[in-house]
Amino acid sequence: MSEVEMTAEALAILRAAGAEGIEHPGGTLLAHLQRVSALLASWGARSELVSAGLCHAFYGTDGFPVALLDLGHRAKLVEAIGVEAEALVYFYASCDRKSSYRGLTDVRGTFVDRFTGTWMHPSLNARRDFAELTAANELDIAAISPDVRIRHGANLLELLTRWRPLLSEPAWAHCRSVLGKADH
């Protein structure tokens, strides 16, 4: 299946799951997902990460509990976007933020799966993908909502500054642009 066909299939599943009708900062969840995917693409992310950006909320997240697809139906998303992109979606959705965010840049990068309670040490590449997707997600919301930027911008900047070693140059530049930090 081509990249265009995979995107069309993912959008069809998102629409069927009601993403167009779920409120989210800046409009609907579907609009947010499309912006996150486009942002990742603008940063030069590989196609699997761009697809994961489009689908990152399928299983809900620690910060957005609405699940569009039950974990028992992961194969449906695999068919739409491929094995690697779906694995990135699961990895993103599974993050126990309180337990995982602090140590993500540590040498071993401890990560806790909120669905299973499993503690793991993901590869550097997996942590980079996670950080990049998180940055795109959070920066989209901060860029679209002045209220979110005012209330959470300083904490987001602190987090992304800590994660700077995991972020691409375009992601870091976008962080500085949205959150107003000159350099770090």
KATALIN-V184987 format. One record per pair of residues at least 12 apart in sequence whose ideal C-beta (glycine too) atoms are under 8 Angstrom apart, sorted by the first residue. I is the first residue (numbers start at 1). J is the second residue. If there is no record, write none. Layout:
i=I j=J
i=I j=J
This chain:
i=3 j=47
i=3 j=51
i=6 j=51
i=6 j=80
i=6 j=81
i=6 j=82
i=6 j=85
i=7 j=51
i=7 j=54
i=9 j=79
i=9 j=80
i=9 j=81
i=10 j=51
i=10 j=54
i=10 j=55
i=10 j=77
i=10 j=80
i=10 j=81
i=11 j=30
i=11 j=54
i=12 j=80
i=13 j=58
i=13 j=68
i=13 j=69
i=13 j=76
i=13 j=77
i=13 j=80
i=14 j=30
i=14 j=33
i=14 j=54
i=14 j=55
i=14 j=68
i=15 j=30
i=17 j=58
i=17 j=68
i=17 j=69
i=18 j=68
i=19 j=33
i=19 j=57
i=19 j=68
i=22 j=66
i=24 j=64
i=25 j=141
i=25 j=144
i=25 j=145
i=25 j=148
i=26 j=140
i=26 j=141
i=26 j=144
i=26 j=145
i=29 j=57
i=29 j=66
i=29 j=68
i=32 j=57
i=32 j=140
i=32 j=141
i=32 j=144
i=33 j=53
i=33 j=54
i=33 j=55
i=33 j=56
i=33 j=57
i=34 j=54
i=35 j=140
i=35 j=144
i=36 j=53
i=36 j=54
i=36 j=56
i=36 j=133
i=36 j=136
i=36 j=137
i=36 j=140
i=37 j=50
i=37 j=51
i=37 j=53
i=37 j=54
i=39 j=53
i=39 j=136
i=39 j=139
i=39 j=140
i=39 j=174
i=40 j=53
i=40 j=132
i=40 j=133
i=40 j=136
i=42 j=170
i=43 j=132
i=43 j=136
i=43 j=168
i=43 j=170
i=43 j=171
i=43 j=174
i=44 j=168
i=44 j=170
i=45 j=132
i=45 j=168
i=47 j=85
i=48 j=81
i=48 j=82
i=48 j=84
i=48 j=85
i=48 j=88
i=49 j=85
i=49 j=88
i=49 j=129
i=49 j=132
i=49 j=133
i=51 j=81
i=51 j=82
i=51 j=85
i=52 j=81
i=52 j=85
i=52 j=86
i=52 j=88
i=52 j=89
i=52 j=92
i=52 j=129
i=52 j=133
i=53 j=133
i=53 j=136
i=53 j=137
i=54 j=81
i=55 j=77
i=55 j=80
i=55 j=81
i=55 j=85
i=55 j=86
i=55 j=89
i=56 j=89
i=56 j=92
i=56 j=93
i=56 j=133
i=56 j=137
i=57 j=93
i=58 j=77
i=58 j=89
i=58 j=93
i=59 j=71
i=59 j=89
i=59 j=90
i=59 j=93
i=59 j=94
i=60 j=93
i=61 j=92
i=61 j=93
i=61 j=95
i=62 j=95
i=62 j=96
i=62 j=97
i=62 j=98
i=62 j=114
i=63 j=97
i=71 j=90
i=71 j=115
i=74 j=86
i=74 j=90
i=77 j=89
i=88 j=129
i=88 j=130
i=88 j=133
i=91 j=122
i=91 j=126
i=91 j=129
i=91 j=130
i=92 j=130
i=92 j=133
i=92 j=134
i=93 j=115
i=94 j=113
i=94 j=114
i=94 j=115
i=94 j=116
i=95 j=111
i=95 j=112
i=95 j=113
i=95 j=114
i=95 j=130
i=96 j=112
i=96 j=113
i=96 j=114
i=99 j=112
i=99 j=119
i=100 j=112
i=101 j=159
i=104 j=127
i=104 j=130
i=104 j=131
i=104 j=163
i=104 j=166
i=105 j=127
i=105 j=162
i=105 j=163
i=105 j=165
i=105 j=166
i=108 j=121
i=109 j=121
i=109 j=122
i=109 j=124
i=109 j=127
i=111 j=127
i=111 j=130
i=127 j=166
i=128 j=166
i=128 j=167
i=128 j=168
i=130 j=166
i=131 j=163
i=131 j=166
i=131 j=167
i=131 j=171
i=132 j=166
i=132 j=167
i=132 j=168
i=132 j=171
i=134 j=163
i=135 j=160
i=135 j=163
i=135 j=167
i=135 j=171
i=135 j=174
i=135 j=175
i=136 j=171
i=138 j=156
i=138 j=160
i=139 j=156
i=139 j=171
i=139 j=174
i=139 j=175
i=139 j=178
i=139 j=179
i=142 j=156
i=142 j=178
i=142 j=179
i=143 j=178
i=149 j=178
i=149 j=179
i=153 j=179
i=153 j=180
i=156 j=179
i=157 j=175
i=157 j=179
i=157 j=181
i=160 j=172
i=160 j=175
i=160 j=179
i=161 j=181
i=161 j=184
i=164 j=184
